[in-house]
Amino acid sequence: MSNLVIVESPAKAKTIKKYLGPGYEVVASMGHIRDLPEKRLSVDVKHDFKPKYEIIKGKEKLAQELEKLAEKSDSVYLATDPDREGEAISWHLAYLLGLPLEKHNRVTFNEITKTGVENGMNAPRAIDIDLVNAQQARRILDRLVGYKLSPFLSQKIRRGLSAGRVQSVAVRIVVDREEEIRNFVPEEYWSIDAKFIPQGSRKQFPAAFYGDEKGKIQITTQQQAEEIMAALEGASFSVTALKKGTRKKAPAPPFITSTLQQEASRKLGFQARRTMKAAQELYEGVEVGDMGAMGLITYMRTDSLRLSEDAIRDAGEYIRSRWGEKYLPPEPRHFKSRANAQDGHEAIRPTVPSLSPDQVKDSLTSDQYKLYKLIWERFIACQMANCLQSTTKADITGNGYVFKASGYTVTFDGFTVLYEEGKDEAQENEIALPPLEKGMAVKAKEIAPHQHFTQPPPRYTEASLIKALEEYGIGRPSTYAATITTITGREYVVREGKALKPTELGEVTTRLMKERFPKIVNLKFTAQMENDLDHIEEGKNDWVSTLHSFYDDFDKTLQKAKTDMQGVKIQLKEDETDIICEKCGRRMVIKTGRYGKFIACPGYPECKNVKKLVQENGAECPKCGGKVVVKKSKKGRVFYGCERYPECDFVSWDEPVKEKCPRCGKTLLRKKGKNPKLYCITEGCNFEKAEEKAE
């Protein structure tokens, strides 16, 4: 008897084949096999949004091979990912292979381990058509917005622009924050900081001005600060209030998709796309020493904090054996998911809690190891005891004015022996205070006023934008990484360090969208659409009715915008360069055309001078000393050459850098890949050094 199991990726196929053994053929569909064709709308809006699916270009041969394998097999199992997208892929495969939808041939694996695969194979079910319809509705909805709105934006602002239902809202969030920053008016305020030394001690401690015995005082001017400083001149200080207590600090819950992306950004500097790539590899399976191929983490697209009892038990056993009984909480920890969570899968956790990062380090790439370590530590820590802190708060009073000091000491480290959650912004660090008693005299070692100004809210980072999207209910776990990649790739938003800043294009597009398509960029409306899609998945809403409720109004709005803005073209401030047009003397500008960016004279049509846009990388040509420029092959692959081509024929796939070889003084080249390095171009020199992999 032969059984065919179809998954999405070759890596996953290899791991699952190991667990299923002989009698099973495991093959990969390489993602979707059918979809809406790229170059046409392919949605019949006049007949209830009937989609016109086709086999994806380039996958015709694969589709034929799958059909032949299915014909020869006694049973076919559809084992794509356990989410909406995976369900839709299985549905398309069922159509392609002629499999009845009511047949119980759909299997899902929350983890790619022997137990996870066996459990999945032992519980086949029919394809969940509600899940499929939710995916179809999202796909068609996004296609309608993209294909109807993108041409309008291209005509009114710039050729080649695209719009997206979720991406447009994400850009708006970034743009709105930039406007907040731009409109922010700083307000002056003052603080008075002191350092005191207790009687009979040499250890000083800091305290901050609070107010007087009546309550808190806000210091808003220099004059006010100077008046308080004058009143404190020569004052005797003492401890007038002292409060001691114990503080319990609980561990953070295990990761869900959004928190994993946020923490990987904060602690590892990973972009969301990089995080999800490594997580996908860890889920699908890697070769681990003598154990062979195995999935190291559970499914990584989830919004649930649920954990299996087996995993909780295994974590407890590991904690007990490594740190002892006192590092376990009185009862195993369970965490409650958000109210709108789909709760389809467990939280992200290691499949084998006892498998520490050090045990698998040699089997993983750098990114895989860093991410596995983060996931493993977070999960183990979530089942550990609280960190206990002894806290002290003291009021220091002199001449009727009060300073406050606070500090703590750790009496039991608990989960912090392994892991502490990262923070988006710097936190004030408390310190351990020296022994203090009520009534004790303290000496003022230093008292100084400091001027401050209120600061605007910070720009979003990837981590904080993902957090905002999640809190607003926009997008779902599977969409965050793709959304950020899209808005940066299409130049609506640029990165400045870790911060995300809108471009002029992003701001102008958002302004137009607010004026003409307010619902599309309305946060509450977009969040409600996500809820409507969830209701389709739950079988509560009809997907066609949901699309009608959106599209009928959207189409009227679009037609009105086209009529009202007929003949209108919004001008962007073009990027001016230092290049002088040799024909008319103007500074040339960067323009965007059908084939990408180029340099042109702003005097068009009087002056039609154009040039190629040349990107320099800052290095010198090793052959002639000219400038090295970045080029692209016909297939879009980046390479490097001399600006003096064809007089100088230097060319390289590896990037020349400014740094010179410390041995021979010649050019160093940067080799990218899994193990990036710098090496000398000179034959026989043999100098090379490892380099940190760039984000």
N, C-alpha and C positions, 0 to 999 in steps of 0.2 A: 504494500500500500504506500502511495506517495502523497505527501502533504506539502502544499505550497503556502509559505508565509510571506506576505509582502509588507515591508516596512518602508521607511522614508530614506534612510541613508545607509551607505555601505558599512560604515563603522558599527551602526546598530545591528545590521544584518549579521556581521561577523560575530558579535558578542552573543546574540540570540541563538545563532546556529550552534555555538558551543554548548549551550544548555539543552537544546532540543535533541541534538545528536542525529543518528541515522534515521532515515524515513522522512526527514523534513528538508525541503529545499527553501532557503531563506534568501530573498532577493530584495533589492531596493528600487523604489519608484522614482528616486531622486526628487522628492517633493511632489508638487502637483503634476499630474499627467495631462489634465484638461483644465482650461481656464478661458476667460474672456480674451479674445485676441487683442493684442496691444494697439493696433492701428485703427480700430473701429470701435464705436460705442458698444455694439453687440448686445444692446438691451432694447427690447421692443416696448417702448413706453406706452404705446397705444393699446397694447394687449397685455395688460397687467404685468409689465416689466419682465416679460419672458426672456431669459438669458439665452444667448447663442454661443454655447461652449464649443471649443475646438481643441484638438490635441495640440499641445504647446509646440511651437516651431522648434525643430531639432530633436524632438522626442518621438518621432514617428517610428523609428526603428525599435526603440525601447518598448513602445506600446505593442508592436507586433511580437516581440520576444515574450512579453508578459502574457499575451493571448495564447501563444503556443504552449507556454509552461502551464497555464491554467487548464488548457484542453487535455494535457497529458496527466494532470493531477486528479487524484480521487477527491481531495478536499482542498479548498482555498481559504486561508485565513487572512483577514485584513487587519494588520497590526500597526497602523500608523499612530501618531502621537495622540495622547488622551486629552484632546481639547477640541474646540470648534473646528479649527483648521484641519486637524487630523481626521476628524469625523467626515469633513467635506472631501478630503483626499480619498478616503475609503469609499465614499459614495460615488465619486467619479470613477474609481477603479471598478466598482461593482457594475456600473453602467457599461464601461469599456469591455469587461470580461463576461457580461451577460449573467451576472449573479443575481438571484432574486433578493430584493431588499428585506423580505421577511425572514430570510435564512439566518440562522444563528452562526455567523462566521466572522463577527467583529470582536477582536480581542484587544485589550489595552494593558499596558504595563506601567505601573507607577514608578517602578524601579527596575533596572536591567540587571537583576541578580537571579540566581537559580530559583529562589523562592518566588520572586516577583514574576518571572516568566511562567513558572508552573501555575501560580495562582491565576494569571491572566488566561492561559490556555485552558484551564479547567472551568472558566466561566465565560464561554462565548455568548454573545447576544446579537440581536438584530441591530442594524444601523439605526441610530437615533435620529429620526428625520427632523425632530424639533431642533436638534443641535445643528444639523445641516442647514436648515432654513434660516437659523440665526446667522450662520456664516454667509449664506447666499445674500441675505438682506444687507449685511455689512458690506460685502463685496460690491453689490449692485449700487448701494447708496454712495459708496466712495467713488465708484465709476461714474455715476451721474454727476456728482459734484465736480470731479476732476475733468471730465470730458465736456461738460457744459460751461463751466466757469473759467477753465484755463484759457480757451481762445479769447474770451472777453478780456481777461487781464493782459494777455499778450498784445491785443489790439490797443488797449488803453494806456499801458505802461511800458512794457518791453517785450520784444519777441521771445518766445520760448518759455514764458512764465507758466507755472502750474499752481493749481489750488488743490487743497485737500481738506476734508471735513475736520480731522483732528489736527493736522499740521497748522491750519490757519488759526485755530484757537491757541495752540502752543506759541505761535509767533505773537499773537495778540498779548498773551501773558507777559512775554519778554518786552514787548513794545510799551505796554502799560507801565511796567516797572521803570523803564528808561524815562518815561514822561514824569513819573513821580520823582525820580532823581533830578531831572532837569528843572522841575518846578519847586524843588525843595528850597525853603528859606531857612538857613541855619539860625538857631537861637543861642544866645550866649548864656552860659551858666558857669558857676564856680564850685569847686570842691576845696575842702581843707583837710589835708591828710596829716596825721601825726604818728610819731613813734614814741612809745612809752617804755620805761624800764621799771619793773616792780621793785618795791623796797626789798633790799637784801639780795637782789639778783643782778646779774649782768646781761641777761638775755632780754633784748628788746623785742617788741611786737608792734605791728601796725594797727591803727584804728582810723576810722573815717568819721568826719563831723556829721552829726545827725540833726541837732537842733538844740532846743533848750528844754527845761523841765515841763514846758507846756505841750511840746510836741515837735514834729519835724519842721525844719526851716529850709526853704528853697533859696539858694543864693544865686541871684540873677545878674548882679553887677559887681564891678571891682570895688566900688565904694562900700557896698554892703559887706563884702569880704574883708575889707580893711577895717571896718568898724568892729567886726567880730574879732579880728586879730588883735586890735587894740584892747578890747575887753578881756582877752585871754593873756595879755602881757602880765607876767609875774604870777599867774594863777597857780594855786596848789590843786593837784588832781588826786582823786581817789576812786576806787571801785565802788560804785553806788548800787549796782545790781549785778547779780551773777546767776546765770542759769546753766545747769549742766544736764545733759540728757544722753540718750542713746538713739542713734539713727540707723535704720535698716535700709540698705540699698539692694534692690532686687535686680536680677539679671534681665537683659533684654530678651524678648521672645525669639524663637528661631526665625530664619529668613523667609520672607516671601519674595516674589520677583522684584518689587519696587525697592524694598529695604536692602536686598542684595546689591542692586545697582547703585543705590546711594552709598552704602558702606564701602563698596569696591572703589567708588569714585573718591571718597574721603581718605581711605586708608592706603589704597593701592595706586590711585591716580588713573584708574581704568575708565575709559569711556564706556557707555552702556553697551555699545555694539561689541566691544572687546570682552566685556564681562559675559555677555550671553553666548559668545562664540566658545569661550573656555567652558562655560557651564554646560553647553550642549555636548561638548566632547566628553566631559566627566559623566554626564547622564548616559550617553550612548555606549560608552565602554572604552577602556584603555587596557593595554597589556600590563599587568602588574606582576612582575617577578614570576614565581612558581605558580601563582594563582591563575595565570592566563588572562584572557579578556574578561573584564567585568565593569559594570556601571558603578561608579563611586558615589553618585548622589542621586536622590530621587528627582522626579520631574521638576524642571526649573521654571515652568510658567504656571504660577499658582498665586492665589491671593488668600490662601487658607493657612491658619496657624495650627491646624489639627496635626497631632502626632500619633502614630500607632503605639499601642501599649507595649508591643515587642521592642520598639525602638527606645521607648522611655526606660523599659527594664534593662536593656543592654547598656544604655548610657549610665544608669545607676550602678551597674556591676563594674563598669570601667572606672567610674569615679571612686567607688569603694576600694578597688584594688590599687589605684594609683595614689590617691590622697587620703584615704581613710574614711570611716563612717561619718566623722563630724562635718565632712564637706558635702553631705547629702541633706536636702531639706527634710522637714518632718514628714511631708507627703510629696509624692511625685508632682511635678508642675504640669498643669494644663493651661492652655492659652485660648482666649476667646477671639475669634476673627471679627473683622469689621462688619457692620450691619449689612453692607451691600456686597459682601464677598460671595463669590460663586461657590466656594468651598468644594470644588470638584476633586481636589487632590490634597495630599498632605503638604505641610510646610517643606521647605528645602532642607534636607538633612543628609548626612552620610548614610549610605545603605548599610554599611557595617561600622557601627559606632566605635568598635574596638580597634579599627584600622587607623592608626594615628598618621598625621602628615609625614612624619619622619620615616615611617615604614614604606610609604609609597613614593617618596621624593625622587628616587632614582628612576622611576618609571614614568614621570610626568615632565612635560615642558615647564618652563618657568611660570607661564601664566596659569597653567592647570594647577601647579603646586600651590601658588599663592592663593588662588581662589578656593581650592579644596581646604587649605589650612584655615581660611576665613570661615567657610561654611562649617567645618568640623568643630572649630573652637567655639563658634557661636552656639551650635547645637549642644555640645557637651556642657558649656557654661549655663545654658538655660535650664539645665536639670541639677544645678549645684546650689548650695546654701547661700543665703544672703551674706553680703559684706556688712559687718557691724562696725559702727563708728561711735566713738565717745565724743560728744560735742560740747563746746563751751561757748556761751555768749556773755559778753560783759559790757556794762555801761561805765564809761569813765567820765567823771564830771569835774568841772573846774569853773569857778565864777558863774555858775548857773547854766553853763553850756555842756552839752552831752556829746561824747564820741562813742562809737560802737565798734567793738572788736568781736570777731568770731573765728573759731578754728575747730579742728577735729583731729583725733588720732584714730587710726585703724586698730580696733581690738581683735578683729578676726577678718582675714582677707576674703574668705569665701570664694565666690566665683571669680573675683578679680585676680586670683592666682593664675588664671588662664586667659581671661579676655575682658576687655572693657569696650563699650560702644564708642565709636568716633563721634565727633561733634562738628557741625557745620561752621560754627563760629567759636572763637576763643572764649573759654570760660574763666571767670575769676578763680584763681587758686586760693583756697583757704590753707592756712598753715596751722601747725600745732602751737597753741598758746602756752606760755609758761604757767606754773601753778599760781592761781589767783584766788583771793578770798575777799568776800564782801567787807568793805571798810578799809581795805589795804591801800596805803599811799603808793602812788606811782609818780615817777618823775618824767616830765616831758623832755625827751631827748631832742625832738625836732617837731615843729609845727609849721606847715607851709601851705599857702593858698595856690590853687592851680586853675587857670582859665580853660574852659572847654567850650565847644560849640556842638550842638546836636548834629548828628550825621544822617545823611539820607539813607533809605533802605539799600542794602547791597544788591548788586546785580545778581541774577540767578546764576547758579552753577548747574551742571548736569544733575547733581544730586538734589539740589533744592527745587529744580524745575520738575523732576520726576515726582518729588514729594508733593508739589503743588498740583500736578495733574491727577495724582492719586486722591488727594484731599477734595478736589473739585469734582471727582468722579468722571474725568475725561480720559478716554482710552481705557485699555485693559492691560494686564501684565505683558501680553505678547506684543503690544504696540509701542511701548515707551522708547525702546532702543531705536526702532525704525523711524519714529517721529522725529527724534533729535537728529538722527543721521540725515533725514530729508531736509529739515529746515536749515541745517548748516551746509549741506551739500548744494542746496539751491540758492545759497547766499542771501537768505532772508535774515540770518543770524550768523555772526562770526564769533570765534573764540578769542578772548584776550586773557591769556593765562588759563585759569579755570573758569573765568566769568564768561557768560553769554551776553553779547551785545547786539542789538538789532542794527542792520545796515539801513541806509537810506531807502533801499528797495523794500526792506521789511516794513519800515515805518509808512512809506507811501502806500504800499499794498494794503496794510492793515487799515489805514485811514479810509481808503476806498471801500474796503469790505464793511467797515463800520457804517459808512454812509449809505451804501447800496444793498448790502446783504447782512443786516444786523443780526439775523438769527444764526447765520453760519458761524459767526465769531462770538456768539453769546454763550458764556460759560454754562449757564443754567440750562439753556436749550440743548447744548451738546451733551451735557450730563444726562438729561432726560432721554435723549436718543439712545445713550448707552443702556439706560434702564429698559427702554422699549425693546432693544435687542435681547436683553436678558429675559424679558417676558416672552419673547418668541421661543427662546431656548427652553423655557419652563412650560411651553405649551399654552400660555395664557393669551398670547397675541397672534394674530394671523400676519404672516410676513408681507403679503401683498397689501393688506390694509395699512400696515405701518409705513410702507413705501409711499402709498398714495397720500397719506397724511402729511408726509414731508414734501414730496416732489410737486404736487399740484400747486402748493403755495410758492415753492422755490421757482418753478418755471414762470409763474406770473411776475415775480420779482425780477427775474433775469430779463424778461421781455421788456419790462418797464425801464430797467437800467440801460438796455441797448437803445431804446427810443430816446430817453432823456439825454444820453451821452453821445448821441450820433455826431460824428465829426470831432469829438473831444479827444485829445491826446495829452496825457500827463507827462511833463518833462522832468526827468531826473537830473540832478546835478552830476554831470559826467566827471569821471576821475581824470583830473588834469595831470599830465606828465611834465617832466623837465625837457622833453624832446621838442626842439624847435622845427617847425615845418620849413624846409628849405625853399619852398615855393612862395610862401606868403609871410613867413615870420611869426605866425601865431604858435602858441603852445599847443601841441597835439594832445588829444584826449583818447581814453580807452573806451571803445564801443563794443557792443555785443551783437553779433550777426548770426546767421543761420549755422555757420560752422565754428562758432565760438567767439572769443574776444580778439580784437585787432586794434591797431592804433590808426586814428584818422584825424584829419584837420577839421577843426570846428567850423571852418568857413564854408563847408559844403552848402549849396552846390557850386558857389563861385570857385572854391578850391577843392579838388577831388583827390588830394594826396592821401594815400593809405600805406601802412606798413604792417609787417608781421609784428605781433606782440612777443618780444623776446624776454624770457625770464632768466636773470643771472642768478647763480648760486653763491657768488662771492669768492670762489676759488680761482687760482690761476691755471691756465693751460700748461701741462707739464712739458709740452713740446715747444711752444713759442712764447709763453708768458702772457698770452691774451686772456680774455675773460671766458670762463666756462659758462655755457648756457644750457638750460633744461629743454629737452626736445621730446617729442612723442613719435613712436613708430606708427605705421599704418594701422596696426592693431591696437593702438592706444597705450603701448608700453613705454614707460619713461626711460630715456637714456640721456647721456651727457656728451656734449661736443664743444668744439672751439667756435667762438664767434666769427673767426676769420675763415671758416670753411667757404670755398673749397681750397684756399691757399694752404690752410693747415688741416690735416686730415685726422686730428685726434678725436677719438670717439670711445665711449665706455658705458657699459651697463651699470657698473658700480660708480658711486658718486665721489668725485674728487672733493677734498675738504681743504679748509684754510690751513689747518695744522700741518706742519712739515715733519718728515721722518726724523726722529732724534738720532738715528745712526748715520744716515747719509745726506740728510737735508732735502731729499726729493719729496715729490707729492705722495700723500697718503690717500688711499681710496677707502670708501665705506662699503663694506659688504653687508647687505641686509639679509633678513631671514630669521630662522629659529634661533641661531646663535650669532648675532651681529658682531662685527669686528672691524677694526681699522688695519689695513696692511699696506706695505710699501709697494709702489709701482715698479721700483727698480729690481730687475732680475738679479737674483743672487743675494740681495740684502736680507730677505727673509724676516724683516721686522713685522710683527703684528701684535695687536692687543685687543682683548675683549671690550665690547662697548655695551652699555645698557640699552635694551630695546626701547626704541622711541614709541610714544603713544600715537 
